Amino acid sequence: MDFPQLFSATVLRQLLPAQRSDQFFEALYGGLEEGAFDIRLAFQDFEPAGRRLVFELELHERPGKCLACNLTYGLPQVFSRHPVLNLKGIVQEIDTLLAGRAKCASWSLGRTITRSNSLHTIPFYIILE
């Protein structure tokens, strides 16, 4: 299966639309003003030995905001259960995209990784059966 083609930039934007970042901050803070970053979904790899799809939730600093000053290290726990981000729903949509060639068995988030002051990522793992 050609995972990079299946999870193109267009498909990833459909799975996690840009406006979902604003909706997340609206739900979290009651307004968009406190939102320090935009959340994007990126495909990284397929690890055949573990039958694991590896995505990342990229946290891109917004202009005039400070991502480094934000509390991004506690976000995996928040993201895993936040109804606006709906990662469980994203996994269900990925399962549909796989069209029976594989099935999503489980998913989890890793720890926040600082790539730069303006970019942090959270690994998003999906185990296939």
Rosetta constraint file for C-alpha pairs under 8 A:
AtomPair CA 2 CA 6 HARMONIC 6.24 0.50
AtomPair CA 3 CA 7 HARMONIC 5.92 0.50
AtomPair CA 3 CA 45 HARMONIC 7.90 0.50
AtomPair CA 3 CA 46 HARMONIC 7.24 0.50
AtomPair CA 4 CA 8 HARMONIC 6.14 0.50
AtomPair CA 4 CA 43 HARMONIC 7.13 0.50
AtomPair CA 4 CA 45 HARMONIC 7.86 0.50
AtomPair CA 6 CA 11 HARMONIC 7.63 0.50
AtomPair CA 6 CA 97 HARMONIC 7.75 0.50
AtomPair CA 7 CA 11 HARMONIC 5.69 0.50
AtomPair CA 7 CA 12 HARMONIC 6.10 0.50
AtomPair CA 7 CA 43 HARMONIC 6.49 0.50
AtomPair CA 8 CA 12 HARMONIC 6.20 0.50
AtomPair CA 9 CA 13 HARMONIC 6.17 0.50
AtomPair CA 9 CA 42 HARMONIC 7.67 0.50
AtomPair CA 10 CA 14 HARMONIC 6.36 0.50
AtomPair CA 11 CA 15 HARMONIC 6.23 0.50
AtomPair CA 12 CA 16 HARMONIC 6.18 0.50
AtomPair CA 12 CA 17 HARMONIC 7.93 0.50
AtomPair CA 12 CA 41 HARMONIC 5.89 0.50
AtomPair CA 12 CA 42 HARMONIC 6.72 0.50
AtomPair CA 12 CA 43 HARMONIC 7.83 0.50
AtomPair CA 13 CA 17 HARMONIC 4.91 0.50
AtomPair CA 13 CA 18 HARMONIC 6.97 0.50
AtomPair CA 13 CA 40 HARMONIC 7.50 0.50
AtomPair CA 13 CA 41 HARMONIC 7.17 0.50
AtomPair CA 15 CA 41 HARMONIC 7.85 0.50
AtomPair CA 15 CA 90 HARMONIC 6.07 0.50
AtomPair CA 15 CA 93 HARMONIC 7.33 0.50
AtomPair CA 16 CA 20 HARMONIC 6.77 0.50
AtomPair CA 16 CA 40 HARMONIC 6.68 0.50
AtomPair CA 16 CA 41 HARMONIC 6.27 0.50
AtomPair CA 16 CA 85 HARMONIC 7.79 0.50
AtomPair CA 16 CA 90 HARMONIC 7.61 0.50
AtomPair CA 17 CA 40 HARMONIC 7.84 0.50
AtomPair CA 18 CA 22 HARMONIC 7.84 0.50
AtomPair CA 18 CA 38 HARMONIC 7.37 0.50
AtomPair CA 18 CA 39 HARMONIC 7.19 0.50
AtomPair CA 18 CA 40 HARMONIC 7.08 0.50
AtomPair CA 19 CA 23 HARMONIC 6.38 0.50
AtomPair CA 20 CA 24 HARMONIC 5.98 0.50
AtomPair CA 20 CA 39 HARMONIC 7.79 0.50
AtomPair CA 20 CA 84 HARMONIC 7.07 0.50
AtomPair CA 20 CA 85 HARMONIC 6.75 0.50
AtomPair CA 21 CA 25 HARMONIC 6.42 0.50
AtomPair CA 21 CA 37 HARMONIC 7.71 0.50
AtomPair CA 21 CA 38 HARMONIC 5.48 0.50
AtomPair CA 21 CA 39 HARMONIC 5.61 0.50
AtomPair CA 22 CA 26 HARMONIC 6.03 0.50
AtomPair CA 22 CA 32 HARMONIC 5.97 0.50
AtomPair CA 22 CA 35 HARMONIC 7.33 0.50
AtomPair CA 22 CA 38 HARMONIC 7.89 0.50
AtomPair CA 23 CA 27 HARMONIC 6.15 0.50
AtomPair CA 23 CA 84 HARMONIC 6.73 0.50
AtomPair CA 24 CA 28 HARMONIC 6.03 0.50
AtomPair CA 24 CA 84 HARMONIC 5.77 0.50
AtomPair CA 24 CA 85 HARMONIC 6.77 0.50
AtomPair CA 25 CA 29 HARMONIC 5.58 0.50
AtomPair CA 25 CA 30 HARMONIC 6.96 0.50
AtomPair CA 25 CA 31 HARMONIC 6.27 0.50
AtomPair CA 25 CA 32 HARMONIC 5.51 0.50
AtomPair CA 25 CA 34 HARMONIC 7.10 0.50
AtomPair CA 25 CA 35 HARMONIC 5.58 0.50
AtomPair CA 26 CA 30 HARMONIC 4.56 0.50
AtomPair CA 26 CA 31 HARMONIC 4.36 0.50
AtomPair CA 26 CA 32 HARMONIC 5.41 0.50
AtomPair CA 27 CA 31 HARMONIC 7.47 0.50
AtomPair CA 27 CA 84 HARMONIC 7.66 0.50
AtomPair CA 29 CA 34 HARMONIC 6.92 0.50
AtomPair CA 35 CA 62 HARMONIC 7.82 0.50
AtomPair CA 36 CA 61 HARMONIC 5.90 0.50
AtomPair CA 36 CA 62 HARMONIC 5.52 0.50
AtomPair CA 36 CA 65 HARMONIC 5.17 0.50
AtomPair CA 36 CA 66 HARMONIC 6.23 0.50
AtomPair CA 36 CA 67 HARMONIC 5.83 0.50
AtomPair CA 36 CA 70 HARMONIC 7.04 0.50
AtomPair CA 37 CA 59 HARMONIC 5.62 0.50
AtomPair CA 37 CA 60 HARMONIC 5.01 0.50
AtomPair CA 37 CA 61 HARMONIC 4.32 0.50
AtomPair CA 37 CA 62 HARMONIC 4.90 0.50
AtomPair CA 37 CA 65 HARMONIC 7.65 0.50
AtomPair CA 37 CA 67 HARMONIC 6.54 0.50
AtomPair CA 38 CA 58 HARMONIC 7.80 0.50
AtomPair CA 38 CA 59 HARMONIC 5.59 0.50
AtomPair CA 38 CA 60 HARMONIC 5.09 0.50
AtomPair CA 38 CA 61 HARMONIC 6.55 0.50
AtomPair CA 38 CA 62 HARMONIC 6.57 0.50
AtomPair CA 39 CA 57 HARMONIC 6.37 0.50
AtomPair CA 39 CA 58 HARMONIC 5.53 0.50
AtomPair CA 39 CA 59 HARMONIC 4.85 0.50
AtomPair CA 39 CA 60 HARMONIC 6.49 0.50
AtomPair CA 40 CA 57 HARMONIC 5.65 0.50
AtomPair CA 40 CA 58 HARMONIC 5.01 0.50
AtomPair CA 40 CA 59 HARMONIC 6.68 0.50
AtomPair CA 40 CA 60 HARMONIC 7.77 0.50
AtomPair CA 41 CA 55 HARMONIC 6.92 0.50
AtomPair CA 41 CA 56 HARMONIC 5.85 0.50
AtomPair CA 41 CA 57 HARMONIC 4.83 0.50
AtomPair CA 41 CA 58 HARMONIC 6.18 0.50
AtomPair CA 42 CA 55 HARMONIC 5.48 0.50
AtomPair CA 42 CA 56 HARMONIC 5.17 0.50
AtomPair CA 42 CA 57 HARMONIC 6.47 0.50
AtomPair CA 42 CA 58 HARMONIC 7.03 0.50
AtomPair CA 43 CA 54 HARMONIC 6.42 0.50
AtomPair CA 43 CA 55 HARMONIC 4.36 0.50
AtomPair CA 43 CA 56 HARMONIC 6.45 0.50
AtomPair CA 44 CA 53 HARMONIC 7.88 0.50
AtomPair CA 44 CA 54 HARMONIC 5.38 0.50
AtomPair CA 44 CA 55 HARMONIC 5.13 0.50
AtomPair CA 44 CA 56 HARMONIC 6.88 0.50
AtomPair CA 45 CA 53 HARMONIC 6.05 0.50
AtomPair CA 45 CA 54 HARMONIC 5.09 0.50
AtomPair CA 45 CA 55 HARMONIC 7.06 0.50
AtomPair CA 46 CA 51 HARMONIC 7.15 0.50
AtomPair CA 46 CA 52 HARMONIC 5.73 0.50
AtomPair CA 46 CA 53 HARMONIC 4.55 0.50
AtomPair CA 46 CA 54 HARMONIC 6.03 0.50
AtomPair CA 47 CA 51 HARMONIC 5.68 0.50
AtomPair CA 47 CA 52 HARMONIC 5.10 0.50
AtomPair CA 47 CA 53 HARMONIC 6.39 0.50
AtomPair CA 47 CA 54 HARMONIC 7.59 0.50
AtomPair CA 48 CA 52 HARMONIC 6.58 0.50
AtomPair CA 50 CA 127 HARMONIC 7.41 0.50
AtomPair CA 51 CA 127 HARMONIC 5.82 0.50
AtomPair CA 51 CA 128 HARMONIC 5.35 0.50
AtomPair CA 51 CA 129 HARMONIC 7.18 0.50
AtomPair CA 52 CA 125 HARMONIC 6.53 0.50
AtomPair CA 52 CA 126 HARMONIC 5.55 0.50
AtomPair CA 52 CA 127 HARMONIC 4.49 0.50
AtomPair CA 52 CA 128 HARMONIC 6.01 0.50
AtomPair CA 53 CA 125 HARMONIC 5.79 0.50
AtomPair CA 53 CA 126 HARMONIC 5.07 0.50
AtomPair CA 53 CA 127 HARMONIC 6.39 0.50
AtomPair CA 53 CA 128 HARMONIC 7.49 0.50
AtomPair CA 54 CA 123 HARMONIC 6.93 0.50
AtomPair CA 54 CA 124 HARMONIC 5.98 0.50
AtomPair CA 54 CA 125 HARMONIC 4.89 0.50
AtomPair CA 54 CA 126 HARMONIC 6.64 0.50
AtomPair CA 55 CA 123 HARMONIC 6.00 0.50
AtomPair CA 55 CA 124 HARMONIC 4.92 0.50
AtomPair CA 55 CA 125 HARMONIC 6.24 0.50
AtomPair CA 56 CA 121 HARMONIC 6.02 0.50
AtomPair CA 56 CA 122 HARMONIC 5.43 0.50
AtomPair CA 56 CA 123 HARMONIC 4.49 0.50
AtomPair CA 56 CA 124 HARMONIC 5.27 0.50
AtomPair CA 57 CA 121 HARMONIC 5.48 0.50
AtomPair CA 57 CA 122 HARMONIC 5.04 0.50
AtomPair CA 57 CA 123 HARMONIC 6.40 0.50
AtomPair CA 57 CA 124 HARMONIC 6.72 0.50
AtomPair CA 58 CA 119 HARMONIC 6.91 0.50
AtomPair CA 58 CA 120 HARMONIC 6.08 0.50
AtomPair CA 58 CA 121 HARMONIC 4.50 0.50
AtomPair CA 58 CA 122 HARMONIC 6.60 0.50
AtomPair CA 59 CA 119 HARMONIC 5.65 0.50
AtomPair CA 59 CA 120 HARMONIC 5.14 0.50
AtomPair CA 59 CA 121 HARMONIC 5.81 0.50
AtomPair CA 60 CA 67 HARMONIC 7.66 0.50
AtomPair CA 60 CA 118 HARMONIC 6.00 0.50
AtomPair CA 60 CA 119 HARMONIC 4.95 0.50
AtomPair CA 60 CA 120 HARMONIC 6.91 0.50
AtomPair CA 61 CA 65 HARMONIC 6.49 0.50
AtomPair CA 61 CA 66 HARMONIC 6.60 0.50
AtomPair CA 61 CA 67 HARMONIC 5.20 0.50
AtomPair CA 61 CA 118 HARMONIC 4.88 0.50
AtomPair CA 61 CA 119 HARMONIC 6.30 0.50
AtomPair CA 62 CA 66 HARMONIC 7.64 0.50
AtomPair CA 62 CA 67 HARMONIC 7.78 0.50
AtomPair CA 66 CA 70 HARMONIC 6.53 0.50
AtomPair CA 66 CA 118 HARMONIC 7.59 0.50
AtomPair CA 67 CA 72 HARMONIC 7.82 0.50
AtomPair CA 67 CA 117 HARMONIC 6.58 0.50
AtomPair CA 67 CA 118 HARMONIC 5.84 0.50
AtomPair CA 67 CA 119 HARMONIC 7.42 0.50
AtomPair CA 67 CA 120 HARMONIC 7.97 0.50
AtomPair CA 68 CA 117 HARMONIC 5.44 0.50
AtomPair CA 68 CA 118 HARMONIC 7.02 0.50
AtomPair CA 71 CA 75 HARMONIC 7.43 0.50
AtomPair CA 72 CA 112 HARMONIC 6.85 0.50
AtomPair CA 72 CA 120 HARMONIC 7.76 0.50
AtomPair CA 73 CA 111 HARMONIC 7.14 0.50
AtomPair CA 73 CA 112 HARMONIC 5.41 0.50
AtomPair CA 74 CA 78 HARMONIC 6.91 0.50
AtomPair CA 74 CA 112 HARMONIC 7.98 0.50
AtomPair CA 75 CA 79 HARMONIC 5.72 0.50
AtomPair CA 75 CA 112 HARMONIC 7.56 0.50
AtomPair CA 76 CA 80 HARMONIC 5.95 0.50
AtomPair CA 76 CA 109 HARMONIC 6.00 0.50
AtomPair CA 76 CA 110 HARMONIC 6.91 0.50
AtomPair CA 76 CA 111 HARMONIC 6.56 0.50
AtomPair CA 76 CA 112 HARMONIC 7.03 0.50
AtomPair CA 76 CA 122 HARMONIC 6.87 0.50
AtomPair CA 77 CA 81 HARMONIC 6.93 0.50
AtomPair CA 78 CA 82 HARMONIC 5.89 0.50
AtomPair CA 79 CA 85 HARMONIC 6.70 0.50
AtomPair CA 79 CA 87 HARMONIC 7.52 0.50
AtomPair CA 80 CA 86 HARMONIC 7.89 0.50
AtomPair CA 80 CA 87 HARMONIC 6.48 0.50
AtomPair CA 80 CA 108 HARMONIC 7.64 0.50
AtomPair CA 80 CA 109 HARMONIC 7.02 0.50
AtomPair CA 81 CA 86 HARMONIC 7.27 0.50
AtomPair CA 81 CA 87 HARMONIC 7.64 0.50
AtomPair CA 82 CA 86 HARMONIC 6.15 0.50
AtomPair CA 82 CA 87 HARMONIC 7.92 0.50
AtomPair CA 86 CA 90 HARMONIC 6.46 0.50
AtomPair CA 87 CA 91 HARMONIC 6.20 0.50
AtomPair CA 88 CA 92 HARMONIC 6.35 0.50
AtomPair CA 89 CA 93 HARMONIC 6.24 0.50
AtomPair CA 90 CA 94 HARMONIC 6.18 0.50
AtomPair CA 91 CA 95 HARMONIC 6.14 0.50
AtomPair CA 91 CA 104 HARMONIC 7.09 0.50
AtomPair CA 91 CA 107 HARMONIC 7.62 0.50
AtomPair CA 91 CA 126 HARMONIC 7.60 0.50
AtomPair CA 92 CA 96 HARMONIC 6.39 0.50
AtomPair CA 92 CA 104 HARMONIC 7.69 0.50
AtomPair CA 93 CA 97 HARMONIC 6.31 0.50
AtomPair CA 94 CA 98 HARMONIC 6.27 0.50
AtomPair CA 94 CA 104 HARMONIC 7.75 0.50
AtomPair CA 95 CA 99 HARMONIC 6.90 0.50
AtomPair CA 95 CA 100 HARMONIC 7.81 0.50
AtomPair CA 95 CA 102 HARMONIC 7.61 0.50
AtomPair CA 95 CA 103 HARMONIC 5.77 0.50
AtomPair CA 95 CA 104 HARMONIC 5.59 0.50
AtomPair CA 96 CA 100 HARMONIC 7.62 0.50
AtomPair CA 98 CA 102 HARMONIC 5.91 0.50
AtomPair CA 98 CA 103 HARMONIC 7.03 0.50
AtomPair CA 102 CA 128 HARMONIC 6.25 0.50
AtomPair CA 102 CA 129 HARMONIC 6.15 0.50
AtomPair CA 103 CA 128 HARMONIC 5.37 0.50
AtomPair CA 103 CA 129 HARMONIC 5.34 0.50
AtomPair CA 104 CA 126 HARMONIC 6.49 0.50
AtomPair CA 104 CA 127 HARMONIC 5.95 0.50
AtomPair CA 104 CA 128 HARMONIC 4.61 0.50
AtomPair CA 104 CA 129 HARMONIC 6.35 0.50
AtomPair CA 105 CA 126 HARMONIC 7.40 0.50
AtomPair CA 105 CA 127 HARMONIC 5.56 0.50
AtomPair CA 105 CA 128 HARMONIC 5.29 0.50
AtomPair CA 105 CA 129 HARMONIC 5.77 0.50
AtomPair CA 106 CA 126 HARMONIC 5.85 0.50
AtomPair CA 106 CA 127 HARMONIC 5.31 0.50
AtomPair CA 106 CA 128 HARMONIC 7.32 0.50
AtomPair CA 107 CA 124 HARMONIC 7.32 0.50
AtomPair CA 107 CA 125 HARMONIC 5.42 0.50
AtomPair CA 107 CA 126 HARMONIC 4.33 0.50
AtomPair CA 107 CA 127 HARMONIC 6.08 0.50
AtomPair CA 108 CA 124 HARMONIC 6.01 0.50
AtomPair CA 108 CA 125 HARMONIC 5.31 0.50
AtomPair CA 108 CA 126 HARMONIC 6.74 0.50
AtomPair CA 109 CA 122 HARMONIC 6.71 0.50
AtomPair CA 109 CA 123 HARMONIC 5.57 0.50
AtomPair CA 109 CA 124 HARMONIC 4.62 0.50
AtomPair CA 109 CA 125 HARMONIC 6.12 0.50
AtomPair CA 110 CA 122 HARMONIC 5.98 0.50
AtomPair CA 110 CA 123 HARMONIC 4.87 0.50
AtomPair CA 110 CA 124 HARMONIC 6.42 0.50
AtomPair CA 110 CA 125 HARMONIC 7.68 0.50
AtomPair CA 111 CA 122 HARMONIC 5.97 0.50
AtomPair CA 111 CA 123 HARMONIC 6.88 0.50
AtomPair CA 112 CA 120 HARMONIC 6.68 0.50
AtomPair CA 112 CA 121 HARMONIC 5.67 0.50
AtomPair CA 112 CA 122 HARMONIC 4.66 0.50
AtomPair CA 112 CA 123 HARMONIC 7.35 0.50
AtomPair CA 113 CA 120 HARMONIC 5.55 0.50
AtomPair CA 113 CA 121 HARMONIC 5.19 0.50
AtomPair CA 113 CA 122 HARMONIC 6.22 0.50
AtomPair CA 114 CA 119 HARMONIC 6.55 0.50
AtomPair CA 114 CA 120 HARMONIC 4.50 0.50
AtomPair CA 114 CA 121 HARMONIC 6.58 0.50
AtomPair CA 115 CA 119 HARMONIC 5.49 0.50
AtomPair CA 115 CA 120 HARMONIC 5.37 0.50
AtomPair CA 115 CA 121 HARMONIC 7.06 0.50
AtomPair CA 116 CA 120 HARMONIC 6.67 0.50
